[in-house]
Amino acid sequence: MLHRGQSTDGQDGGELTVPMAWLYAEYIADELLRSGDLMPPTSFEFRAGRDALALTVFLSDTEGELSGIRVVTQLETWLSLTAYDQPWQDWVRDRMAELTEEAASAGAPSPDLDLATAAWRWLEDTELLAPDLNAVPGGAVGEEEGPKVWTPAWQLGLPLGHLAISLF
């Protein structure tokens, strides 16, 4: 999604504003997941992992230096944010609210934030059929892989992203 915005010299030249921070975060997430070879890149599970990881990368960039980021120096931060015992969903909501408020104060469109918001909406609103991790082992007769439940995409993508970071 590209928006018309201000040119690089601050003049309203009708030029397109490219969401480079989001695209870079998505690229990092995609590369981490592909290097882990955890899911087929065409699967919804891969998309959930990529979007969750891209949100983590994008929202953890509090200094606005994402394009100059060195992935290796940020791995520990991303690991801690995506860890099982962390309130990732609350952290995402808080950071998105902060960035939305900053964008409103600036009065300029934020294509990066627009794409991050779309990814977050998809992760929250989409449910994927996944193994029920809370099921009693051996409780389902005739199910080869065990019982499955509909799970919000972020709950499936977050551990996938965490595992991809761990394997990097």
C-alpha positions as semicolon CSV with decimal commas, in nm:
position;residue;x (nm);y (nm);z (nm)
1;M;0,000;0,000;0,000
2;L;0,162;0,322;-0,111
3;H;0,040;0,667;-0,012
4;R;0,086;1,002;-0,169
5;G;0,277;1,216;0,074
6;Q;0,548;1,471;0,111
7;S;0,859;1,456;-0,099
8;T;1,198;1,414;0,062
9;D;1,250;1,792;0,083
10;G;0,929;1,844;0,284
11;Q;0,730;1,982;-0,008
12;D;0,402;1,821;-0,100
13;G;0,510;1,695;-0,438
14;G;0,251;1,422;-0,470
15;E;0,525;1,160;-0,461
16;L;0,468;0,813;-0,326
17;T;0,576;0,737;0,029
18;V;0,725;0,389;0,040
19;P;0,677;0,190;0,363
20;M;1,045;0,091;0,389
21;A;1,049;0,014;0,763
22;W;0,760;-0,232;0,733
23;L;0,897;-0,389;0,414
24;Y;1,236;-0,436;0,580
25;A;1,077;-0,591;0,892
26;E;0,878;-0,826;0,670
27;Y;1,194;-0,917;0,476
28;I;1,382;-1,000;0,798
29;A;1,091;-1,213;0,922
30;D;1,064;-1,393;0,589
31;E;1,437;-1,471;0,580
32;L;1,438;-1,598;0,939
33;L;1,144;-1,830;0,871
34;R;1,283;-1,954;0,540
35;S;1,624;-2,026;0,694
36;G;1,453;-2,233;0,965
37;D;1,267;-2,434;0,700
38;L;0,979;-2,485;0,945
39;M;0,677;-2,450;0,714
40;P;0,613;-2,425;0,343
41;P;0,630;-2,055;0,248
42;T;0,291;-2,083;0,079
43;S;0,108;-2,196;0,396
44;F;-0,111;-1,985;0,621
45;E;0,104;-2,096;0,913
46;F;0,409;-1,942;0,744
47;R;0,218;-1,619;0,688
48;A;0,112;-1,613;1,053
49;G;0,474;-1,663;1,162
50;R;0,602;-1,401;0,918
51;D;0,343;-1,142;1,021
52;A;0,396;-1,203;1,394
53;L;0,771;-1,182;1,353
54;A;0,751;-0,876;1,125
55;L;0,535;-0,700;1,385
56;T;0,789;-0,786;1,653
57;V;1,076;-0,652;1,442
58;F;0,886;-0,339;1,334
59;L;0,743;-0,250;1,675
60;S;1,069;-0,313;1,864
61;D;1,242;-0,046;1,654
62;T;1,189;0,239;1,899
63;E;1,474;0,448;1,758
64;G;1,355;0,450;1,395
65;E;1,672;0,280;1,277
66;L;1,521;-0,031;1,122
67;S;1,686;0,006;0,782
68;G;2,028;0,018;0,950
69;I;1,958;-0,267;1,190
70;R;2,195;-0,556;1,227
71;V;1,987;-0,867;1,270
72;V;2,237;-1,047;1,493
73;T;2,236;-0,764;1,749
74;Q;1,856;-0,776;1,779
75;L;1,799;-1,150;1,806
76;E;1,799;-1,154;2,187
77;T;1,544;-0,872;2,200
78;W;1,316;-1,051;1,954
79;L;1,357;-1,379;2,141
80;S;1,255;-1,221;2,469
81;L;0,954;-1,046;2,312
82;T;0,826;-1,365;2,148
83;A;0,890;-1,595;2,445
84;Y;0,598;-1,809;2,564
85;D;0,561;-1,637;2,901
86;Q;0,553;-1,283;2,762
87;P;0,234;-1,079;2,706
88;W;0,314;-1,029;2,334
89;Q;-0,044;-0,949;2,233
90;D;-0,071;-0,671;2,494
91;W;0,272;-0,535;2,394
92;V;0,164;-0,521;2,027
93;R;-0,158;-0,339;2,115
94;D;0,028;-0,086;2,331
95;R;0,299;-0,019;2,071
96;M;0,041;0,011;1,791
97;A;-0,155;0,263;2,001
98;E;0,165;0,463;2,064
99;L;0,256;0,469;1,697
100;T;-0,099;0,559;1,594
101;E;-0,094;0,851;1,838
102;E;0,245;0,966;1,706
103;A;0,120;0,949;1,346
104;A;-0,193;1,145;1,435
105;S;0,018;1,412;1,608
106;A;0,245;1,438;1,305
107;G;-0,056;1,476;1,078
108;A;0,110;1,275;0,805
109;P;0,010;0,937;0,665
110;S;0,217;0,643;0,782
111;P;0,220;0,367;0,522
112;D;0,442;0,156;0,750
113;L;0,184;0,176;1,027
114;D;-0,097;0,105;0,780
115;L;0,071;-0,221;0,674
116;A;0,151;-0,315;1,035
117;T;-0,211;-0,250;1,129
118;A;-0,334;-0,470;0,844
119;A;-0,100;-0,750;0,953
120;W;-0,215;-0,720;1,314
121;R;-0,580;-0,721;1,209
122;W;-0,522;-1,038;1,003
123;L;-0,340;-1,208;1,292
124;E;-0,619;-1,125;1,537
125;D;-0,917;-1,192;1,310
126;T;-0,798;-1,507;1,133
127;E;-0,822;-1,849;1,293
128;L;-0,623;-2,149;1,173
129;L;-0,691;-2,515;1,247
130;A;-0,404;-2,634;1,465
131;P;-0,325;-2,919;1,706
132;D;-0,487;-2,874;2,045
133;L;-0,190;-2,838;2,277
134;N;-0,418;-2,859;2,581
135;A;-0,576;-3,192;2,481
136;V;-0,530;-3,505;2,686
137;P;-0,277;-3,731;2,504
138;G;-0,443;-4,033;2,346
139;G;-0,788;-3,893;2,419
140;A;-0,913;-3,891;2,060
141;V;-0,976;-4,224;1,891
142;G;-0,902;-4,241;1,520
143;E;-0,719;-3,911;1,496
144;E;-0,367;-3,969;1,372
145;E;-0,233;-3,630;1,471
146;G;-0,456;-3,571;1,770
147;P;-0,744;-3,327;1,812
148;K;-0,738;-2,988;1,642
149;V;-0,890;-2,656;1,740
150;W;-0,940;-2,321;1,570
151;T;-0,664;-2,093;1,695
152;P;-0,606;-1,720;1,637
153;A;-0,329;-1,684;1,378
154;W;-0,107;-1,484;1,614
155;Q;-0,111;-1,769;1,869
156;L;0,017;-2,005;1,602
157;G;0,256;-1,760;1,434
158;L;0,424;-1,631;1,748
159;P;0,586;-1,960;1,858
160;L;0,679;-2,029;1,496
161;G;0,857;-1,693;1,480
162;H;1,025;-1,758;1,814
163;L;1,151;-2,095;1,694
164;A;1,281;-1,942;1,370
165;I;1,481;-1,685;1,569
166;S;1,617;-1,961;1,793
167;L;1,734;-2,162;1,493
168;F;1,908;-1,866;1,326
